[in-house]
Amino acid sequence: MKTLALAAISAVLLMTGTAHAETLKLKIEGVQPLGGSVMVAVQRRDEYMLPIMATGAIVDGKTSGDVVLNLPIEAGEYAVTVLHDADGNYDMNLDAQGNPAEGWATVNQALLRARPTFDQVKFVVAGDTEISLPLVYPAR
């Protein structure tokens, strides 16, 4: 998941001055105030799981509740990945069984049983688009 962290940072730095016709309104639900950063990566098929992205954001991980982001974006197919990197190591921690040990979210996350493919988590932007994603945290 270091690629997600690098992609989120790259997107924030590269978005300045880029013109986009559409807006992705992304609601991240249930953020827990655990510290670190909540990193958001919105990627095209050819960018998926790589350290590049179409757009993204980084939110203070001390935030509590729901976060709404309005991200500039072009029409097309995308995947969105959210990671609450509470320990700030820029990587998704996994438990002994290989399950996420930090908060995370993506489209269709309830259906996933292994590392997702782009086709499993894609969505279409054709005009302004709204998506709500509940963050899933491991049981503590």
Secondary structure, DSSP 8 states (H G I E B T S, - for coil): -HHHHHHHHHHHHH-TT---SEEEEEEEEEE---SSEEEEEEE-GGGTTTT--SEEEEEETT--EEEEEEEEE-SEEEEEEEEEETT-SSS--B-TTS-BSSEEEETTGGG-SSS--HHHHEEEESSSEEEEEE-B----
